[in-house]
Amino acid sequence: MYLVQSHHRPVTRGIAGLSEAVVDLSAVRENVRSFRERVPQQLMAVVKADAFGHGAVPVARAAVEAGASWLGVAQAGEALELRAAGIRVPILTWLYDAAELVLLRDVDVSVSTVAELQRVVSTPSVRYVHLKLDTGLHRAGSAPDQWIELTRTAAHYEALGAVTVRGIWSHLSHGASADTVQSRWQLQFLRAGVRLARRAGLRPQVVHLANSAGAVTLDAPDTDLVRIGAGLYGIDELDMGLRPAMRLMSKLVQVRRIRAGEGVSYGHDFIAQRDTTIALIPLGYADGIPRVARPASVLCRGVRMPVVGRVAMDQFVVDAGDLAVEVGDSVTVFGDGSAGEPTAQDWADWAGTIPHEIYCGIGSRVPRRYEAVGR
């Protein structure tokens, strides 16, 4: 067994309990290579939110082994976790507070305002910044009417040796379908921002805008880097043949027969229409099983079994019909679909959300087991 101390949760390998999330790192590597074959730019593997619940350190290592030259995280603590694990490629973080800056000695930070830049400059431990321009997402990023002031101030501090502007970047507002008029307009807006930055005297090493979908569909040869998040984990928005990297496994812990007319779980939302066998699975909404998912199912003994009754905090029930199931039988809650099991996309559809949320929601009580480590 080895133990990786995660910023979000302990990530274990080799401890199999009632349930586990099995992460196939060979799928992560294949997905990275798939993007490398399609795009000329460098790849930033986005491993924020504990790598979408897959485990930041193992996934980051696999992505770098496959050719990712950058890593991206949201929060400062996530960057520090990767550094503590000995990962040395450039890392960009975009959410931090002033107190955390002193810790980010060898981490690139995003800057959207002159005030943020001044806080960075006042912390000599930070060397590299990426100036972010809001090109239309209207979330983080410099407002267009403040961009000239930001770039001129950054150039001033760079001339003094106080900081280096390593990158200029922005974020697509229609990232899941990047080949849109809006995305192309954002690219033009970013190009104008880069021109203004160069006029101010800046010479950024990398310019980046595209996410996983945009990397393939947005024609942006003058950018240097693309950020691969969803695609890294096999969320295949463009039908590229990406492989989902996680499967969620569990076991039946109770099996019983109920009669027609009997109800199941809180509120008896489900009433059996015939005598049937029901089985209990030890996962609930505390573990990331969406309470609102309808009509959900799992795979057991090669058969899709519907979830019946309300999902509880720690467990849910499935209808096995007349199938002869037993306590201890293996259950696939989701996987890549190759054996007929549901996928994370299926669960997202049932819950009215996106697969990103399904993966990120798998809770800390579910141990992660890693396959293809170090290959």
C-alpha positions as CSV (number, residue, x, y, z in Angstrom):
1,M,0.0,0.0,0.0
2,Y,1.1,3.6,-0.5
3,L,-0.5,6.7,0.8
4,V,-0.6,10.1,-1.0
5,Q,-1.7,12.9,1.3
6,S,-4.2,14.9,-0.7
7,H,-5.1,18.5,-0.1
8,H,-8.7,17.4,-0.1
9,R,-8.7,13.8,1.1
10,P,-6.4,10.9,1.8
11,V,-5.9,9.0,-1.4
12,T,-5.2,5.3,-1.0
13,R,-4.1,2.4,-3.1
14,G,-4.5,-1.2,-2.1
15,I,-7.2,-0.8,0.6
16,A,-10.4,-2.3,-0.8
17,G,-13.4,-1.8,1.3
18,L,-17.1,-2.1,0.5
19,S,-16.7,0.6,-2.2
20,E,-13.8,2.1,-4.2
21,A,-13.2,4.4,-7.1
22,V,-10.7,2.7,-9.4
23,V,-8.6,5.2,-11.4
24,D,-6.9,3.9,-14.5
25,L,-3.9,6.1,-15.0
26,S,-3.2,4.5,-18.5
27,A,-6.5,6.2,-19.6
28,V,-5.1,9.5,-18.4
29,R,-1.9,9.0,-20.4
30,E,-3.8,7.9,-23.5
31,N,-6.1,11.0,-23.3
32,V,-3.1,13.3,-23.0
33,R,-1.5,11.6,-26.0
34,S,-4.7,12.0,-28.0
35,F,-4.6,15.7,-27.5
36,R,-0.8,15.8,-28.3
37,E,-1.6,14.2,-31.6
38,R,-4.3,16.7,-32.5
39,V,-2.9,20.1,-31.3
40,P,0.5,21.7,-31.8
41,Q,0.4,23.7,-28.6
42,Q,1.9,22.7,-25.3
43,L,-0.6,21.1,-22.9
44,M,-1.6,22.2,-19.4
45,A,-3.2,19.4,-17.5
46,V,-5.8,20.9,-15.2
47,V,-5.8,18.9,-12.0
48,K,-7.9,21.3,-9.8
49,A,-10.4,19.9,-7.3
50,D,-8.2,16.9,-6.6
51,A,-8.0,16.2,-10.3
52,F,-11.8,16.2,-10.7
53,G,-11.9,13.7,-7.8
54,H,-9.4,11.3,-9.4
55,G,-6.5,12.3,-7.2
56,A,-4.3,15.2,-8.0
57,V,-0.8,13.8,-7.4
58,P,-1.2,10.5,-9.3
59,V,-3.0,12.1,-12.2
60,A,-0.5,14.9,-12.4
61,R,2.3,12.5,-12.6
62,A,0.6,10.4,-15.3
63,A,-0.2,13.5,-17.3
64,V,3.4,14.8,-17.2
65,E,4.7,11.3,-18.1
66,A,2.5,11.4,-21.2
67,G,3.7,14.9,-22.3
68,A,1.8,17.6,-20.4
69,S,4.3,20.4,-19.8
70,W,2.2,22.5,-17.5
71,L,-0.2,21.9,-14.6
72,G,-3.2,24.1,-13.7
73,V,-5.0,24.3,-10.4
74,A,-7.6,26.6,-8.9
75,Q,-6.4,27.1,-5.4
76,A,-3.0,27.8,-3.9
77,G,-3.1,24.8,-1.6
78,E,-3.5,22.5,-4.6
79,A,-0.3,23.9,-6.1
80,L,1.5,23.4,-2.9
81,E,0.4,19.8,-2.7
82,L,1.9,19.1,-6.1
83,R,5.1,20.8,-5.2
84,A,5.3,18.8,-1.9
85,A,5.0,15.6,-3.9
86,G,8.1,16.6,-5.9
87,I,6.4,17.6,-9.2
88,R,8.5,20.2,-10.8
89,V,6.8,21.3,-14.1
90,P,5.4,24.8,-14.2
91,I,2.1,25.2,-12.3
92,L,-0.4,28.0,-12.6
93,T,-2.9,28.8,-9.9
94,W,-5.6,31.4,-10.1
95,L,-7.3,31.6,-6.7
96,Y,-5.3,32.7,-3.7
97,D,-5.2,35.3,-0.9
98,A,-2.5,37.6,0.1
99,A,-1.4,35.4,3.0
100,E,-0.8,32.5,0.7
101,L,1.4,34.4,-1.7
102,V,4.5,34.0,0.5
103,L,4.2,30.2,0.1
104,L,4.0,30.2,-3.7
105,R,7.7,30.5,-4.3
106,D,7.9,28.5,-7.4
107,V,4.3,28.7,-8.6
108,D,2.9,31.0,-11.3
109,V,-0.1,33.1,-10.2
110,S,-2.8,34.7,-12.2
111,V,-3.3,38.5,-11.9
112,S,-6.5,40.4,-13.0
113,T,-6.1,43.8,-11.4
114,V,-3.4,46.3,-10.5
115,A,-4.2,45.8,-6.8
116,E,-3.6,42.1,-7.2
117,L,-0.3,42.8,-9.1
118,Q,0.8,45.1,-6.3
119,R,0.2,42.4,-3.7
120,V,2.2,40.0,-5.7
121,V,5.1,42.5,-6.2
122,S,5.1,43.1,-2.4
123,T,5.8,39.3,-2.0
124,P,9.2,38.7,-3.4
125,S,8.8,35.0,-3.3
126,V,6.5,35.0,-6.4
127,R,8.4,35.4,-9.6
128,Y,6.0,34.6,-12.5
129,V,2.5,35.9,-13.2
130,H,0.0,35.4,-16.0
131,L,-2.2,38.5,-16.7
132,K,-5.8,37.5,-17.3
133,L,-8.0,39.4,-19.6
134,D,-11.8,39.1,-19.4
135,T,-12.8,38.5,-23.0
136,G,-16.4,37.7,-22.3
137,L,-16.9,35.1,-19.6
138,H,-17.3,38.0,-17.1
139,R,-15.9,36.1,-14.2
140,A,-12.3,36.7,-13.3
141,G,-10.0,38.7,-15.5
142,S,-9.2,42.3,-16.1
143,A,-12.0,44.5,-17.4
144,P,-11.1,45.7,-20.9
145,D,-11.0,49.4,-19.8
146,Q,-8.4,48.5,-17.1
147,W,-6.2,46.3,-19.3
148,I,-3.9,49.1,-20.5
149,E,-3.2,50.2,-17.0
150,L,-2.6,46.7,-15.9
151,T,-0.1,45.9,-18.7
152,R,1.8,49.1,-18.3
153,T,2.1,48.6,-14.5
154,A,3.2,45.0,-15.1
155,A,5.8,46.2,-17.6
156,H,7.0,48.8,-15.1
157,Y,7.5,46.2,-12.4
158,E,9.1,43.8,-14.8
159,A,11.6,46.4,-15.8
160,L,12.5,46.8,-12.1
161,G,13.0,43.0,-11.9
162,A,10.2,42.7,-9.4
163,V,8.2,40.2,-11.4
164,T,8.1,38.4,-14.8
165,V,4.9,38.3,-16.9
166,R,5.2,34.7,-18.2
167,G,1.7,34.4,-19.6
168,I,-1.4,36.2,-20.9
169,W,-4.6,34.3,-20.8
170,S,-8.4,34.2,-20.8
171,H,-11.3,31.8,-20.5
172,L,-13.9,30.7,-23.0
173,S,-17.5,31.3,-22.1
174,H,-18.8,28.6,-24.4
175,G,-16.1,26.0,-23.7
176,A,-18.1,22.9,-24.3
177,S,-18.8,24.0,-27.9
178,A,-15.8,26.1,-28.6
179,D,-16.3,26.4,-32.4
180,T,-18.7,29.2,-32.0
181,V,-18.9,32.9,-33.1
182,Q,-18.5,33.8,-29.4
183,S,-15.3,31.8,-29.0
184,R,-13.8,33.2,-32.2
185,W,-14.7,36.7,-31.0
186,Q,-13.0,36.0,-27.7
187,L,-9.9,34.8,-29.5
188,Q,-9.8,38.1,-31.5
189,F,-10.3,40.0,-28.3
190,L,-7.4,38.2,-26.6
191,R,-5.2,38.9,-29.6
192,A,-5.9,42.6,-29.3
193,G,-5.0,42.3,-25.6
194,V,-1.7,40.7,-26.4
195,R,-0.9,43.4,-28.9
196,L,-1.5,46.1,-26.3
197,A,0.6,44.2,-23.8
198,R,3.5,44.0,-26.3
199,R,3.1,47.7,-26.9
200,A,3.5,48.2,-23.2
201,G,6.8,46.3,-23.4
202,L,5.7,42.9,-22.3
203,R,7.0,39.7,-24.0
204,P,4.9,36.8,-22.6
205,Q,6.2,33.3,-23.1
206,V,2.8,31.7,-23.3
207,V,-0.6,32.9,-24.5
208,H,-3.5,30.6,-23.7
209,L,-7.3,30.5,-24.1
210,A,-8.6,27.1,-25.2
211,N,-10.0,24.3,-23.0
212,S,-10.3,20.7,-24.0
213,A,-13.0,21.3,-26.7
214,G,-11.4,24.6,-27.8
215,A,-8.0,23.0,-28.2
216,V,-9.4,20.9,-31.1
217,T,-12.0,23.1,-32.6
218,L,-10.7,26.7,-32.2
219,D,-8.1,27.7,-34.8
220,A,-5.6,29.6,-32.7
221,P,-2.1,28.9,-34.0
222,D,-0.8,32.0,-32.4
223,T,-1.5,30.6,-28.9
224,D,1.2,28.6,-27.1
225,L,-0.7,26.5,-24.6
226,V,-4.1,24.8,-24.2
227,R,-5.7,23.8,-20.9
228,I,-6.9,20.2,-20.8
229,G,-9.4,19.6,-18.0
230,A,-12.4,17.6,-18.9
231,G,-10.7,15.7,-21.6
232,L,-8.0,14.5,-19.3
233,Y,-10.5,12.4,-17.4
234,G,-12.3,11.1,-20.5
235,I,-15.2,13.5,-20.6
236,D,-15.5,13.4,-24.3
237,E,-17.4,16.5,-25.5
238,L,-16.3,16.0,-29.1
239,D,-16.4,12.3,-29.5
240,M,-12.6,12.0,-29.8
241,G,-12.5,8.5,-28.5
242,L,-11.2,9.5,-25.0
243,R,-11.3,7.0,-22.3
244,P,-13.0,7.6,-18.9
245,A,-10.4,7.2,-16.2
246,M,-12.6,6.3,-13.3
247,R,-15.0,3.5,-12.4
248,L,-17.0,3.5,-9.2
249,M,-17.3,0.0,-7.7
250,S,-19.3,-1.3,-4.7
251,K,-20.8,-4.5,-3.3
252,L,-24.2,-5.7,-2.3
253,V,-24.4,-5.7,1.5
254,Q,-28.0,-6.9,2.0
255,V,-30.4,-8.9,-0.2
256,R,-34.1,-9.5,0.6
257,R,-37.4,-10.3,-0.9
258,I,-40.3,-7.9,-0.6
259,R,-43.9,-8.3,-1.5
260,A,-46.1,-6.4,-4.0
261,G,-47.4,-3.3,-2.3
262,E,-44.4,-2.8,0.0
263,G,-42.5,0.5,-0.2
264,V,-38.7,1.1,-0.2
265,S,-36.7,3.8,1.5
266,Y,-37.8,7.2,2.9
267,G,-41.3,8.3,2.0
268,H,-42.0,5.1,0.1
269,D,-41.6,6.9,-3.2
270,F,-41.2,3.4,-4.7
271,I,-43.9,0.8,-4.2
272,A,-43.2,-2.7,-5.5
273,Q,-45.7,-3.7,-8.2
274,R,-44.9,-7.4,-7.7
275,D,-42.9,-9.6,-5.4
276,T,-39.2,-8.8,-6.1
277,T,-35.7,-9.0,-4.7
278,I,-34.1,-5.8,-3.5
279,A,-30.4,-5.3,-2.7
280,L,-28.6,-2.6,-0.6
281,I,-25.5,-0.8,-1.9
282,P,-23.4,1.1,0.7
283,L,-23.1,4.4,-1.1
284,G,-25.2,7.5,-0.7
285,Y,-25.3,11.2,-1.4
286,A,-22.5,11.7,1.2
287,D,-20.4,9.7,-1.3
288,G,-21.5,11.5,-4.4
289,I,-24.5,9.5,-5.5
290,P,-26.9,12.2,-6.7
291,R,-30.1,12.1,-4.7
292,V,-32.1,13.5,-7.6
293,A,-30.9,11.0,-10.2
294,R,-33.9,9.5,-12.1
295,P,-34.1,6.9,-13.5
296,A,-30.7,5.6,-12.4
297,S,-29.3,2.1,-12.5
298,V,-26.2,0.1,-11.8
299,L,-24.6,-3.1,-13.2
300,C,-24.6,-6.3,-11.2
301,R,-24.0,-9.8,-12.7
302,G,-24.2,-8.3,-16.1
303,V,-27.7,-6.9,-15.6
304,R,-28.7,-3.3,-15.2
305,M,-30.6,-3.0,-12.0
306,P,-32.7,0.2,-11.4
307,V,-32.3,2.3,-8.3
308,V,-35.5,2.3,-6.3
309,G,-36.6,4.6,-3.6
310,R,-34.8,7.7,-2.4
311,V,-31.0,7.7,-2.2
312,A,-30.0,8.1,1.5
313,M,-26.9,9.6,2.9
314,D,-25.0,6.3,3.2
315,Q,-26.9,3.8,1.0
316,F,-29.3,3.1,-1.8
317,V,-31.4,0.3,-2.9
318,V,-31.7,-1.5,-6.3
319,D,-34.3,-3.8,-7.7
320,A,-32.8,-7.2,-8.7
321,G,-36.2,-8.6,-9.8
322,D,-35.9,-12.4,-9.7
323,L,-32.2,-12.5,-10.3
324,A,-30.3,-14.7,-7.8
325,V,-28.0,-12.1,-6.3
326,E,-26.0,-12.6,-3.2
327,V,-24.4,-10.5,-0.5
328,G,-20.9,-9.6,-1.7
329,D,-21.7,-9.5,-5.4
330,S,-19.7,-6.8,-7.2
331,V,-21.6,-3.7,-8.5
332,T,-20.4,-1.2,-11.0
333,V,-22.0,2.1,-10.3
334,F,-20.4,3.7,-13.3
335,G,-17.5,3.0,-15.7
336,D,-16.6,3.4,-19.3
337,G,-19.7,1.6,-20.5
338,S,-17.8,-1.2,-22.2
339,A,-19.5,-3.9,-20.2
340,G,-22.9,-2.4,-20.3
341,E,-22.6,-0.4,-17.1
342,P,-23.7,3.2,-16.8
343,T,-21.2,5.9,-17.4
344,A,-20.6,9.1,-15.5
345,Q,-22.4,10.9,-18.3
346,D,-25.4,8.7,-17.7
347,W,-25.5,9.7,-14.1
348,A,-25.1,13.3,-15.1
349,D,-28.0,13.0,-17.4
350,W,-30.2,11.4,-14.8
351,A,-29.3,14.1,-12.3
352,G,-29.6,17.0,-14.7
353,T,-25.9,18.0,-14.4
354,I,-22.6,17.4,-16.0
355,P,-20.1,14.5,-15.6
356,H,-17.6,16.9,-14.0
357,E,-19.9,17.2,-11.0
358,I,-20.4,13.5,-10.8
359,Y,-16.6,12.9,-10.6
360,C,-15.9,15.7,-8.2
361,G,-18.7,14.6,-5.9
362,I,-17.2,11.2,-5.1
363,G,-16.6,11.7,-1.4
364,S,-13.7,11.2,1.0
365,R,-15.2,7.9,2.3
366,V,-14.6,6.2,-1.0
367,P,-10.9,5.1,-1.3
368,R,-9.1,5.6,-4.6
369,R,-7.3,2.7,-6.1
370,Y,-4.8,3.3,-8.9
371,E,-4.1,1.0,-11.8
372,A,-1.2,1.3,-14.3
373,V,0.9,3.3,-11.7
374,G,4.2,4.4,-13.2
375,R,3.7,2.9,-16.6
